[in-house]
Amino acid sequence: MSAGGNSIVVAVDGPVAVGKGTLGRRLAAHFGFAYLDTGGLYRAAALRMLRAGAPLDDVDALVEQARAISAEDLDDPELRAEATGEAASVVAAQPPLRAALLEYQRNFATHPPKGAGGAVLDGRDIGTVVCPDADAKLFVTASVEARAKRRHDELVARGEDLGLALVRADLAKRDARDSERATSPLTAAGDAHLLDSTKMDIEAAFQAARRIVAACMTV
């Protein structure tokens, strides 16, 4: 099976605010697989750095914080804060951090917790770097305008109205940073199934993703 393990691996990649986390969770629940938001690992490392008052470019401290990530860190509500997301986008470009978290992600994929028969991982480089042999690969896209509106609505619901124009500009900046970094840039794997969710609600996107994954599992 994928990546040298006995579990089925589903990779869900795409840019920020495209809905891949929601899709990943629903796919995992539907198929009875374990789920890992790999972006949460980078957010957790960044949040630990912010709370420690450490410069985000202190690579040694960053790797140390990454290796200390716990389950409690991954459940911290501050992971979803805009400041955490911006910091995570910055530190994610550091090759030593990516190397430190790579083994964790691959172990999760090949040996899912609680005896699950498979794993769904979402992120930026799951299908290209973390699990290049995944059984099913999705690359979820949507227009910047659609993603900005979704992200803005999410922030408003949390009482963090930064303004739609500012959210759109932030997404464009993070897209460029993710796509242009030298290590593990955001890009679709050559064998990934593209899913453009611009004009889809979450139910339509999930049904489309479910069909793709189900078809891959029967091959």
PyMOL CGO cylinders between C-alpha atoms (Angstrom):
from pymol import cmd
from pymol.cgo import CYLINDER

trace = [
    CYLINDER, 0.00, 0.00, 0.00, 0.92, 3.68, 0.01, 0.3, 1, 1, 1, 1, 1, 1,
    CYLINDER, 0.92, 3.68, 0.01, 4.19, 5.01, 1.36, 0.3, 1, 1, 1, 1, 1, 1,
    CYLINDER, 4.19, 5.01, 1.36, 5.29, 1.58, 2.46, 0.3, 1, 1, 1, 1, 1, 1,
    CYLINDER, 5.29, 1.58, 2.46, 2.48, 0.95, 4.94, 0.3, 1, 1, 1, 1, 1, 1,
    CYLINDER, 2.48, 0.95, 4.94, -0.68, -1.14, 5.01, 0.3, 1, 1, 1, 1, 1, 1,
    CYLINDER, -0.68, -1.14, 5.01, -3.17, 1.69, 5.18, 0.3, 1, 1, 1, 1, 1, 1,
    CYLINDER, -3.17, 1.69, 5.18, -5.01, 3.48, 2.40, 0.3, 1, 1, 1, 1, 1, 1,
    CYLINDER, -5.01, 3.48, 2.40, -3.73, 7.03, 2.09, 0.3, 1, 1, 1, 1, 1, 1,
    CYLINDER, -3.73, 7.03, 2.09, -5.74, 9.97, 0.76, 0.3, 1, 1, 1, 1, 1, 1,
    CYLINDER, -5.74, 9.97, 0.76, -3.87, 13.20, 0.04, 0.3, 1, 1, 1, 1, 1, 1,
    CYLINDER, -3.87, 13.20, 0.04, -5.83, 16.46, -0.09, 0.3, 1, 1, 1, 1, 1, 1,
    CYLINDER, -5.83, 16.46, -0.09, -3.78, 19.45, -1.19, 0.3, 1, 1, 1, 1, 1, 1,
    CYLINDER, -3.78, 19.45, -1.19, -4.60, 23.03, -2.09, 0.3, 1, 1, 1, 1, 1, 1,
    CYLINDER, -4.60, 23.03, -2.09, -4.11, 26.67, -1.16, 0.3, 1, 1, 1, 1, 1, 1,
    CYLINDER, -4.11, 26.67, -1.16, -5.32, 28.36, 2.01, 0.3, 1, 1, 1, 1, 1, 1,
    CYLINDER, -5.32, 28.36, 2.01, -9.07, 28.83, 2.54, 0.3, 1, 1, 1, 1, 1, 1,
    CYLINDER, -9.07, 28.83, 2.54, -10.05, 26.43, -0.23, 0.3, 1, 1, 1, 1, 1, 1,
    CYLINDER, -10.05, 26.43, -0.23, -12.00, 24.14, 2.12, 0.3, 1, 1, 1, 1, 1, 1,
    CYLINDER, -12.00, 24.14, 2.12, -9.60, 21.20, 2.08, 0.3, 1, 1, 1, 1, 1, 1,
    CYLINDER, -9.60, 21.20, 2.08, -9.78, 20.83, 5.86, 0.3, 1, 1, 1, 1, 1, 1,
    CYLINDER, -9.78, 20.83, 5.86, -13.55, 20.45, 5.81, 0.3, 1, 1, 1, 1, 1, 1,
    CYLINDER, -13.55, 20.45, 5.81, -13.30, 18.02, 2.92, 0.3, 1, 1, 1, 1, 1, 1,
    CYLINDER, -13.30, 18.02, 2.92, -10.54, 16.06, 4.63, 0.3, 1, 1, 1, 1, 1, 1,
    CYLINDER, -10.54, 16.06, 4.63, -12.54, 15.66, 7.84, 0.3, 1, 1, 1, 1, 1, 1,
    CYLINDER, -12.54, 15.66, 7.84, -15.69, 14.60, 5.99, 0.3, 1, 1, 1, 1, 1, 1,
    CYLINDER, -15.69, 14.60, 5.99, -13.82, 12.13, 3.80, 0.3, 1, 1, 1, 1, 1, 1,
    CYLINDER, -13.82, 12.13, 3.80, -12.16, 10.61, 6.86, 0.3, 1, 1, 1, 1, 1, 1,
    CYLINDER, -12.16, 10.61, 6.86, -15.49, 10.31, 8.66, 0.3, 1, 1, 1, 1, 1, 1,
    CYLINDER, -15.49, 10.31, 8.66, -17.19, 8.80, 5.61, 0.3, 1, 1, 1, 1, 1, 1,
    CYLINDER, -17.19, 8.80, 5.61, -14.55, 6.13, 4.98, 0.3, 1, 1, 1, 1, 1, 1,
    CYLINDER, -14.55, 6.13, 4.98, -13.70, 5.51, 8.64, 0.3, 1, 1, 1, 1, 1, 1,
    CYLINDER, -13.70, 5.51, 8.64, -10.15, 6.79, 8.23, 0.3, 1, 1, 1, 1, 1, 1,
    CYLINDER, -10.15, 6.79, 8.23, -7.95, 8.82, 10.56, 0.3, 1, 1, 1, 1, 1, 1,
    CYLINDER, -7.95, 8.82, 10.56, -7.53, 12.52, 9.73, 0.3, 1, 1, 1, 1, 1, 1,
    CYLINDER, -7.53, 12.52, 9.73, -4.53, 14.81, 10.00, 0.3, 1, 1, 1, 1, 1, 1,
    CYLINDER, -4.53, 14.81, 10.00, -4.53, 18.53, 9.26, 0.3, 1, 1, 1, 1, 1, 1,
    CYLINDER, -4.53, 18.53, 9.26, -0.83, 18.89, 8.47, 0.3, 1, 1, 1, 1, 1, 1,
    CYLINDER, -0.83, 18.89, 8.47, -1.17, 22.66, 8.36, 0.3, 1, 1, 1, 1, 1, 1,
    CYLINDER, -1.17, 22.66, 8.36, -2.06, 22.43, 12.04, 0.3, 1, 1, 1, 1, 1, 1,
    CYLINDER, -2.06, 22.43, 12.04, 1.45, 21.11, 12.72, 0.3, 1, 1, 1, 1, 1, 1,
    CYLINDER, 1.45, 21.11, 12.72, 3.00, 24.21, 11.17, 0.3, 1, 1, 1, 1, 1, 1,
    CYLINDER, 3.00, 24.21, 11.17, 0.53, 26.44, 12.96, 0.3, 1, 1, 1, 1, 1, 1,
    CYLINDER, 0.53, 26.44, 12.96, 1.34, 24.72, 16.25, 0.3, 1, 1, 1, 1, 1, 1,
    CYLINDER, 1.34, 24.72, 16.25, 5.07, 25.24, 15.73, 0.3, 1, 1, 1, 1, 1, 1,
    CYLINDER, 5.07, 25.24, 15.73, 4.49, 28.89, 14.83, 0.3, 1, 1, 1, 1, 1, 1,
    CYLINDER, 4.49, 28.89, 14.83, 2.20, 29.45, 17.82, 0.3, 1, 1, 1, 1, 1, 1,
    CYLINDER, 2.20, 29.45, 17.82, 4.74, 27.94, 20.18, 0.3, 1, 1, 1, 1, 1, 1,
    CYLINDER, 4.74, 27.94, 20.18, 7.34, 30.32, 18.73, 0.3, 1, 1, 1, 1, 1, 1,
    CYLINDER, 7.34, 30.32, 18.73, 5.06, 33.33, 19.16, 0.3, 1, 1, 1, 1, 1, 1,
    CYLINDER, 5.06, 33.33, 19.16, 4.27, 32.43, 22.75, 0.3, 1, 1, 1, 1, 1, 1,
    CYLINDER, 4.27, 32.43, 22.75, 7.94, 31.88, 23.51, 0.3, 1, 1, 1, 1, 1, 1,
    CYLINDER, 7.94, 31.88, 23.51, 8.74, 35.29, 22.06, 0.3, 1, 1, 1, 1, 1, 1,
    CYLINDER, 8.74, 35.29, 22.06, 11.27, 33.68, 19.72, 0.3, 1, 1, 1, 1, 1, 1,
    CYLINDER, 11.27, 33.68, 19.72, 12.08, 35.21, 16.30, 0.3, 1, 1, 1, 1, 1, 1,
    CYLINDER, 12.08, 35.21, 16.30, 10.40, 33.23, 13.53, 0.3, 1, 1, 1, 1, 1, 1,
    CYLINDER, 10.40, 33.23, 13.53, 13.73, 32.95, 11.70, 0.3, 1, 1, 1, 1, 1, 1,
    CYLINDER, 13.73, 32.95, 11.70, 15.45, 31.22, 14.65, 0.3, 1, 1, 1, 1, 1, 1,
    CYLINDER, 15.45, 31.22, 14.65, 15.65, 27.83, 12.96, 0.3, 1, 1, 1, 1, 1, 1,
    CYLINDER, 15.65, 27.83, 12.96, 17.11, 25.93, 15.92, 0.3, 1, 1, 1, 1, 1, 1,
    CYLINDER, 17.11, 25.93, 15.92, 14.34, 27.17, 18.22, 0.3, 1, 1, 1, 1, 1, 1,
    CYLINDER, 14.34, 27.17, 18.22, 11.75, 26.41, 15.54, 0.3, 1, 1, 1, 1, 1, 1,
    CYLINDER, 11.75, 26.41, 15.54, 12.85, 22.80, 15.18, 0.3, 1, 1, 1, 1, 1, 1,
    CYLINDER, 12.85, 22.80, 15.18, 12.94, 22.42, 18.97, 0.3, 1, 1, 1, 1, 1, 1,
    CYLINDER, 12.94, 22.42, 18.97, 9.39, 23.75, 19.25, 0.3, 1, 1, 1, 1, 1, 1,
    CYLINDER, 9.39, 23.75, 19.25, 8.21, 21.50, 16.42, 0.3, 1, 1, 1, 1, 1, 1,
    CYLINDER, 8.21, 21.50, 16.42, 9.58, 18.40, 18.15, 0.3, 1, 1, 1, 1, 1, 1,
    CYLINDER, 9.58, 18.40, 18.15, 7.72, 19.37, 21.33, 0.3, 1, 1, 1, 1, 1, 1,
    CYLINDER, 7.72, 19.37, 21.33, 4.29, 19.58, 19.67, 0.3, 1, 1, 1, 1, 1, 1,
    CYLINDER, 4.29, 19.58, 19.67, 1.65, 17.65, 21.62, 0.3, 1, 1, 1, 1, 1, 1,
    CYLINDER, 1.65, 17.65, 21.62, -1.94, 16.62, 21.01, 0.3, 1, 1, 1, 1, 1, 1,
    CYLINDER, -1.94, 16.62, 21.01, -3.00, 19.57, 23.19, 0.3, 1, 1, 1, 1, 1, 1,
    CYLINDER, -3.00, 19.57, 23.19, -1.15, 21.95, 20.84, 0.3, 1, 1, 1, 1, 1, 1,
    CYLINDER, -1.15, 21.95, 20.84, -3.13, 20.62, 17.89, 0.3, 1, 1, 1, 1, 1, 1,
    CYLINDER, -3.13, 20.62, 17.89, -6.42, 21.32, 19.70, 0.3, 1, 1, 1, 1, 1, 1,
    CYLINDER, -6.42, 21.32, 19.70, -5.50, 24.89, 20.70, 0.3, 1, 1, 1, 1, 1, 1,
    CYLINDER, -5.50, 24.89, 20.70, -8.20, 27.31, 19.45, 0.3, 1, 1, 1, 1, 1, 1,
    CYLINDER, -8.20, 27.31, 19.45, -5.52, 29.93, 18.77, 0.3, 1, 1, 1, 1, 1, 1,
    CYLINDER, -5.52, 29.93, 18.77, -4.32, 27.81, 15.86, 0.3, 1, 1, 1, 1, 1, 1,
    CYLINDER, -4.32, 27.81, 15.86, -7.06, 29.35, 13.72, 0.3, 1, 1, 1, 1, 1, 1,
    CYLINDER, -7.06, 29.35, 13.72, -6.18, 32.96, 14.52, 0.3, 1, 1, 1, 1, 1, 1,
    CYLINDER, -6.18, 32.96, 14.52, -5.00, 35.09, 11.60, 0.3, 1, 1, 1, 1, 1, 1,
    CYLINDER, -5.00, 35.09, 11.60, -1.72, 35.95, 13.35, 0.3, 1, 1, 1, 1, 1, 1,
    CYLINDER, -1.72, 35.95, 13.35, -0.97, 32.24, 13.78, 0.3, 1, 1, 1, 1, 1, 1,
    CYLINDER, -0.97, 32.24, 13.78, -1.77, 31.52, 10.15, 0.3, 1, 1, 1, 1, 1, 1,
    CYLINDER, -1.77, 31.52, 10.15, 0.49, 34.30, 8.94, 0.3, 1, 1, 1, 1, 1, 1,
    CYLINDER, 0.49, 34.30, 8.94, 3.34, 33.11, 11.18, 0.3, 1, 1, 1, 1, 1, 1,
    CYLINDER, 3.34, 33.11, 11.18, 2.82, 29.52, 10.00, 0.3, 1, 1, 1, 1, 1, 1,
    CYLINDER, 2.82, 29.52, 10.00, 3.09, 30.63, 6.37, 0.3, 1, 1, 1, 1, 1, 1,
    CYLINDER, 3.09, 30.63, 6.37, 6.44, 32.25, 7.20, 0.3, 1, 1, 1, 1, 1, 1,
    CYLINDER, 6.44, 32.25, 7.20, 7.98, 29.34, 9.12, 0.3, 1, 1, 1, 1, 1, 1,
    CYLINDER, 7.98, 29.34, 9.12, 6.68, 26.72, 6.67, 0.3, 1, 1, 1, 1, 1, 1,
    CYLINDER, 6.68, 26.72, 6.67, 9.33, 27.87, 4.19, 0.3, 1, 1, 1, 1, 1, 1,
    CYLINDER, 9.33, 27.87, 4.19, 12.12, 26.64, 6.50, 0.3, 1, 1, 1, 1, 1, 1,
    CYLINDER, 12.12, 26.64, 6.50, 13.52, 23.30, 5.22, 0.3, 1, 1, 1, 1, 1, 1,
    CYLINDER, 13.52, 23.30, 5.22, 14.65, 22.15, 8.72, 0.3, 1, 1, 1, 1, 1, 1,
    CYLINDER, 14.65, 22.15, 8.72, 11.09, 22.56, 10.02, 0.3, 1, 1, 1, 1, 1, 1,
    CYLINDER, 11.09, 22.56, 10.02, 9.62, 20.65, 7.10, 0.3, 1, 1, 1, 1, 1, 1,
    CYLINDER, 9.62, 20.65, 7.10, 12.16, 17.87, 7.66, 0.3, 1, 1, 1, 1, 1, 1,
    CYLINDER, 12.16, 17.87, 7.66, 11.35, 17.74, 11.37, 0.3, 1, 1, 1, 1, 1, 1,
    CYLINDER, 11.35, 17.74, 11.37, 7.62, 17.31, 10.67, 0.3, 1, 1, 1, 1, 1, 1,
    CYLINDER, 7.62, 17.31, 10.67, 7.93, 14.97, 7.69, 0.3, 1, 1, 1, 1, 1, 1,
    CYLINDER, 7.93, 14.97, 7.69, 8.49, 11.80, 9.72, 0.3, 1, 1, 1, 1, 1, 1,
    CYLINDER, 8.49, 11.80, 9.72, 5.46, 12.57, 11.93, 0.3, 1, 1, 1, 1, 1, 1,
    CYLINDER, 5.46, 12.57, 11.93, 3.24, 12.94, 8.89, 0.3, 1, 1, 1, 1, 1, 1,
    CYLINDER, 3.24, 12.94, 8.89, 4.48, 9.81, 7.17, 0.3, 1, 1, 1, 1, 1, 1,
    CYLINDER, 4.48, 9.81, 7.17, 4.12, 7.73, 10.33, 0.3, 1, 1, 1, 1, 1, 1,
    CYLINDER, 4.12, 7.73, 10.33, 0.54, 8.95, 10.68, 0.3, 1, 1, 1, 1, 1, 1,
    CYLINDER, 0.54, 8.95, 10.68, -0.19, 7.98, 7.08, 0.3, 1, 1, 1, 1, 1, 1,
    CYLINDER, -0.19, 7.98, 7.08, 1.33, 4.50, 7.24, 0.3, 1, 1, 1, 1, 1, 1,
    CYLINDER, 1.33, 4.50, 7.24, 0.22, 3.71, 10.80, 0.3, 1, 1, 1, 1, 1, 1,
    CYLINDER, 0.22, 3.71, 10.80, -3.05, 5.58, 11.45, 0.3, 1, 1, 1, 1, 1, 1,
    CYLINDER, -3.05, 5.58, 11.45, -4.08, 5.84, 15.10, 0.3, 1, 1, 1, 1, 1, 1,
    CYLINDER, -4.08, 5.84, 15.10, -6.73, 3.62, 16.67, 0.3, 1, 1, 1, 1, 1, 1,
    CYLINDER, -6.73, 3.62, 16.67, -6.27, 0.92, 14.05, 0.3, 1, 1, 1, 1, 1, 1,
    CYLINDER, -6.27, 0.92, 14.05, -7.96, 2.88, 11.27, 0.3, 1, 1, 1, 1, 1, 1,
    CYLINDER, -7.96, 2.88, 11.27, -7.74, 1.27, 7.86, 0.3, 1, 1, 1, 1, 1, 1,
    CYLINDER, -7.74, 1.27, 7.86, -6.62, 4.45, 6.20, 0.3, 1, 1, 1, 1, 1, 1,
    CYLINDER, -6.62, 4.45, 6.20, -5.61, 8.05, 6.65, 0.3, 1, 1, 1, 1, 1, 1,
    CYLINDER, -5.61, 8.05, 6.65, -6.61, 11.36, 5.10, 0.3, 1, 1, 1, 1, 1, 1,
    CYLINDER, -6.61, 11.36, 5.10, -3.96, 14.08, 5.22, 0.3, 1, 1, 1, 1, 1, 1,
    CYLINDER, -3.96, 14.08, 5.22, -4.53, 17.60, 4.00, 0.3, 1, 1, 1, 1, 1, 1,
    CYLINDER, -4.53, 17.60, 4.00, -1.91, 20.24, 3.37, 0.3, 1, 1, 1, 1, 1, 1,
    CYLINDER, -1.91, 20.24, 3.37, 0.22, 21.80, 0.65, 0.3, 1, 1, 1, 1, 1, 1,
    CYLINDER, 0.22, 21.80, 0.65, 2.65, 19.01, -0.32, 0.3, 1, 1, 1, 1, 1, 1,
    CYLINDER, 2.65, 19.01, -0.32, 1.00, 15.74, 0.71, 0.3, 1, 1, 1, 1, 1, 1,
    CYLINDER, 1.00, 15.74, 0.71, 0.68, 14.29, -2.79, 0.3, 1, 1, 1, 1, 1, 1,
    CYLINDER, 0.68, 14.29, -2.79, 4.07, 15.56, -3.96, 0.3, 1, 1, 1, 1, 1, 1,
    CYLINDER, 4.07, 15.56, -3.96, 6.41, 15.12, -0.96, 0.3, 1, 1, 1, 1, 1, 1,
    CYLINDER, 6.41, 15.12, -0.96, 4.82, 13.60, 2.14, 0.3, 1, 1, 1, 1, 1, 1,
    CYLINDER, 4.82, 13.60, 2.14, 2.94, 10.73, 0.48, 0.3, 1, 1, 1, 1, 1, 1,
    CYLINDER, 2.94, 10.73, 0.48, 3.84, 10.67, -3.22, 0.3, 1, 1, 1, 1, 1, 1,
    CYLINDER, 3.84, 10.67, -3.22, 2.45, 7.11, -3.47, 0.3, 1, 1, 1, 1, 1, 1,
    CYLINDER, 2.45, 7.11, -3.47, -0.94, 7.97, -1.93, 0.3, 1, 1, 1, 1, 1, 1,
    CYLINDER, -0.94, 7.97, -1.93, -3.83, 5.85, -3.19, 0.3, 1, 1, 1, 1, 1, 1,
    CYLINDER, -3.83, 5.85, -3.19, -5.93, 8.93, -3.93, 0.3, 1, 1, 1, 1, 1, 1,
    CYLINDER, -5.93, 8.93, -3.93, -4.76, 12.48, -4.54, 0.3, 1, 1, 1, 1, 1, 1,
    CYLINDER, -4.76, 12.48, -4.54, -6.97, 15.54, -4.64, 0.3, 1, 1, 1, 1, 1, 1,
    CYLINDER, -6.97, 15.54, -4.64, -5.83, 19.06, -5.45, 0.3, 1, 1, 1, 1, 1, 1,
    CYLINDER, -5.83, 19.06, -5.45, -8.61, 21.43, -4.46, 0.3, 1, 1, 1, 1, 1, 1,
    CYLINDER, -8.61, 21.43, -4.46, -8.75, 24.86, -6.06, 0.3, 1, 1, 1, 1, 1, 1,
    CYLINDER, -8.75, 24.86, -6.06, -11.03, 27.90, -6.04, 0.3, 1, 1, 1, 1, 1, 1,
    CYLINDER, -11.03, 27.90, -6.04, -10.73, 31.48, -7.20, 0.3, 1, 1, 1, 1, 1, 1,
    CYLINDER, -10.73, 31.48, -7.20, -9.08, 34.00, -4.89, 0.3, 1, 1, 1, 1, 1, 1,
    CYLINDER, -9.08, 34.00, -4.89, -12.37, 35.87, -4.75, 0.3, 1, 1, 1, 1, 1, 1,
    CYLINDER, -12.37, 35.87, -4.75, -14.32, 32.80, -3.62, 0.3, 1, 1, 1, 1, 1, 1,
    CYLINDER, -14.32, 32.80, -3.62, -11.69, 31.86, -1.06, 0.3, 1, 1, 1, 1, 1, 1,
    CYLINDER, -11.69, 31.86, -1.06, -11.48, 35.40, 0.29, 0.3, 1, 1, 1, 1, 1, 1,
    CYLINDER, -11.48, 35.40, 0.29, -15.25, 35.52, 0.81, 0.3, 1, 1, 1, 1, 1, 1,
    CYLINDER, -15.25, 35.52, 0.81, -15.25, 32.15, 2.59, 0.3, 1, 1, 1, 1, 1, 1,
    CYLINDER, -15.25, 32.15, 2.59, -12.34, 33.17, 4.81, 0.3, 1, 1, 1, 1, 1, 1,
    CYLINDER, -12.34, 33.17, 4.81, -13.92, 36.55, 5.54, 0.3, 1, 1, 1, 1, 1, 1,
    CYLINDER, -13.92, 36.55, 5.54, -17.22, 34.92, 6.51, 0.3, 1, 1, 1, 1, 1, 1,
    CYLINDER, -17.22, 34.92, 6.51, -15.33, 32.55, 8.82, 0.3, 1, 1, 1, 1, 1, 1,
    CYLINDER, -15.33, 32.55, 8.82, -13.51, 35.42, 10.49, 0.3, 1, 1, 1, 1, 1, 1,
    CYLINDER, -13.51, 35.42, 10.49, -16.69, 37.46, 10.90, 0.3, 1, 1, 1, 1, 1, 1,
    CYLINDER, -16.69, 37.46, 10.90, -18.34, 34.46, 12.58, 0.3, 1, 1, 1, 1, 1, 1,
    CYLINDER, -18.34, 34.46, 12.58, -15.46, 34.47, 15.05, 0.3, 1, 1, 1, 1, 1, 1,
    CYLINDER, -15.46, 34.47, 15.05, -15.70, 38.20, 15.62, 0.3, 1, 1, 1, 1, 1, 1,
    CYLINDER, -15.70, 38.20, 15.62, -12.54, 39.00, 13.61, 0.3, 1, 1, 1, 1, 1, 1,
    CYLINDER, -12.54, 39.00, 13.61, -13.73, 41.23, 10.76, 0.3, 1, 1, 1, 1, 1, 1,
    CYLINDER, -13.73, 41.23, 10.76, -10.54, 42.38, 9.02, 0.3, 1, 1, 1, 1, 1, 1,
    CYLINDER, -10.54, 42.38, 9.02, -12.32, 43.56, 5.88, 0.3, 1, 1, 1, 1, 1, 1,
    CYLINDER, -12.32, 43.56, 5.88, -12.75, 41.60, 2.66, 0.3, 1, 1, 1, 1, 1, 1,
    CYLINDER, -12.75, 41.60, 2.66, -10.05, 43.52, 0.77, 0.3, 1, 1, 1, 1, 1, 1,
    CYLINDER, -10.05, 43.52, 0.77, -7.46, 42.84, 3.46, 0.3, 1, 1, 1, 1, 1, 1,
    CYLINDER, -7.46, 42.84, 3.46, -8.35, 39.14, 3.56, 0.3, 1, 1, 1, 1, 1, 1,
    CYLINDER, -8.35, 39.14, 3.56, -8.05, 38.92, -0.23, 0.3, 1, 1, 1, 1, 1, 1,
    CYLINDER, -8.05, 38.92, -0.23, -4.64, 40.62, -0.18, 0.3, 1, 1, 1, 1, 1, 1,
    CYLINDER, -4.64, 40.62, -0.18, -3.42, 38.31, 2.60, 0.3, 1, 1, 1, 1, 1, 1,
    CYLINDER, -3.42, 38.31, 2.60, -4.52, 35.22, 0.64, 0.3, 1, 1, 1, 1, 1, 1,
    CYLINDER, -4.52, 35.22, 0.64, -2.71, 36.42, -2.48, 0.3, 1, 1, 1, 1, 1, 1,
    CYLINDER, -2.71, 36.42, -2.48, 0.45, 37.03, -0.46, 0.3, 1, 1, 1, 1, 1, 1,
    CYLINDER, 0.45, 37.03, -0.46, 0.31, 33.61, 1.18, 0.3, 1, 1, 1, 1, 1, 1,
    CYLINDER, 0.31, 33.61, 1.18, -0.40, 31.92, -2.18, 0.3, 1, 1, 1, 1, 1, 1,
    CYLINDER, -0.40, 31.92, -2.18, 2.74, 33.50, -3.60, 0.3, 1, 1, 1, 1, 1, 1,
    CYLINDER, 2.74, 33.50, -3.60, 4.83, 32.51, -0.58, 0.3, 1, 1, 1, 1, 1, 1,
    CYLINDER, 4.83, 32.51, -0.58, 3.56, 28.92, -0.64, 0.3, 1, 1, 1, 1, 1, 1,
    CYLINDER, 3.56, 28.92, -0.64, 4.02, 28.52, -4.40, 0.3, 1, 1, 1, 1, 1, 1,
    CYLINDER, 4.02, 28.52, -4.40, 7.41, 30.20, -4.70, 0.3, 1, 1, 1, 1, 1, 1,
    CYLINDER, 7.41, 30.20, -4.70, 9.29, 28.69, -1.75, 0.3, 1, 1, 1, 1, 1, 1,
    CYLINDER, 9.29, 28.69, -1.75, 12.28, 26.57, -2.68, 0.3, 1, 1, 1, 1, 1, 1,
    CYLINDER, 12.28, 26.57, -2.68, 11.34, 23.59, -0.49, 0.3, 1, 1, 1, 1, 1, 1,
    CYLINDER, 11.34, 23.59, -0.49, 8.08, 21.69, -1.08, 0.3, 1, 1, 1, 1, 1, 1,
    CYLINDER, 8.08, 21.69, -1.08, 6.24, 24.44, -2.94, 0.3, 1, 1, 1, 1, 1, 1,
    CYLINDER, 6.24, 24.44, -2.94, 2.47, 24.32, -3.33, 0.3, 1, 1, 1, 1, 1, 1,
    CYLINDER, 2.47, 24.32, -3.33, 1.83, 22.49, -6.57, 0.3, 1, 1, 1, 1, 1, 1,
    CYLINDER, 1.83, 22.49, -6.57, -0.48, 19.78, -7.82, 0.3, 1, 1, 1, 1, 1, 1,
    CYLINDER, -0.48, 19.78, -7.82, 0.98, 16.30, -8.18, 0.3, 1, 1, 1, 1, 1, 1,
    CYLINDER, 0.98, 16.30, -8.18, 1.02, 15.11, -11.76, 0.3, 1, 1, 1, 1, 1, 1,
    CYLINDER, 1.02, 15.11, -11.76, -1.45, 12.32, -10.92, 0.3, 1, 1, 1, 1, 1, 1,
    CYLINDER, -1.45, 12.32, -10.92, -3.73, 14.41, -8.68, 0.3, 1, 1, 1, 1, 1, 1,
    CYLINDER, -3.73, 14.41, -8.68, -7.41, 14.84, -9.44, 0.3, 1, 1, 1, 1, 1, 1,
    CYLINDER, -7.41, 14.84, -9.44, -8.22, 18.55, -9.70, 0.3, 1, 1, 1, 1, 1, 1,
    CYLINDER, -8.22, 18.55, -9.70, -11.37, 19.73, -7.92, 0.3, 1, 1, 1, 1, 1, 1,
    CYLINDER, -11.37, 19.73, -7.92, -12.40, 23.34, -8.56, 0.3, 1, 1, 1, 1, 1, 1,
    CYLINDER, -12.40, 23.34, -8.56, -14.78, 24.27, -5.75, 0.3, 1, 1, 1, 1, 1, 1,
    CYLINDER, -14.78, 24.27, -5.75, -15.32, 27.91, -6.83, 0.3, 1, 1, 1, 1, 1, 1,
    CYLINDER, -15.32, 27.91, -6.83, -18.99, 27.39, -7.64, 0.3, 1, 1, 1, 1, 1, 1,
    CYLINDER, -18.99, 27.39, -7.64, -19.64, 24.52, -5.23, 0.3, 1, 1, 1, 1, 1, 1,
    CYLINDER, -19.64, 24.52, -5.23, -21.07, 24.54, -1.75, 0.3, 1, 1, 1, 1, 1, 1,
    CYLINDER, -21.07, 24.54, -1.75, -19.43, 22.21, 0.75, 0.3, 1, 1, 1, 1, 1, 1,
    CYLINDER, -19.43, 22.21, 0.75, -21.91, 19.37, 0.13, 0.3, 1, 1, 1, 1, 1, 1,
    CYLINDER, -21.91, 19.37, 0.13, -21.35, 19.41, -3.63, 0.3, 1, 1, 1, 1, 1, 1,
    CYLINDER, -21.35, 19.41, -3.63, -17.57, 19.56, -3.13, 0.3, 1, 1, 1, 1, 1, 1,
    CYLINDER, -17.57, 19.56, -3.13, -17.68, 16.67, -0.67, 0.3, 1, 1, 1, 1, 1, 1,
    CYLINDER, -17.68, 16.67, -0.67, -19.76, 14.48, -2.98, 0.3, 1, 1, 1, 1, 1, 1,
    CYLINDER, -19.76, 14.48, -2.98, -17.37, 15.15, -5.85, 0.3, 1, 1, 1, 1, 1, 1,
    CYLINDER, -17.37, 15.15, -5.85, -14.35, 14.38, -3.63, 0.3, 1, 1, 1, 1, 1, 1,
    CYLINDER, -14.35, 14.38, -3.63, -16.02, 11.24, -2.26, 0.3, 1, 1, 1, 1, 1, 1,
    CYLINDER, -16.02, 11.24, -2.26, -16.62, 9.89, -5.77, 0.3, 1, 1, 1, 1, 1, 1,
    CYLINDER, -16.62, 9.89, -5.77, -13.00, 10.52, -6.75, 0.3, 1, 1, 1, 1, 1, 1,
    CYLINDER, -13.00, 10.52, -6.75, -11.63, 8.78, -3.66, 0.3, 1, 1, 1, 1, 1, 1,
    CYLINDER, -11.63, 8.78, -3.66, -14.02, 5.84, -3.97, 0.3, 1, 1, 1, 1, 1, 1,
    CYLINDER, -14.02, 5.84, -3.97, -13.02, 5.33, -7.59, 0.3, 1, 1, 1, 1, 1, 1,
    CYLINDER, -13.02, 5.33, -7.59, -9.31, 5.39, -6.67, 0.3, 1, 1, 1, 1, 1, 1,
    CYLINDER, -9.31, 5.39, -6.67, -9.86, 2.80, -3.97, 0.3, 1, 1, 1, 1, 1, 1,
    CYLINDER, -9.86, 2.80, -3.97, -11.46, 0.36, -6.42, 0.3, 1, 1, 1, 1, 1, 1,
    CYLINDER, -11.46, 0.36, -6.42, -8.64, 0.49, -8.94, 0.3, 1, 1, 1, 1, 1, 1,
]
cmd.load_cgo(trace, "trace")
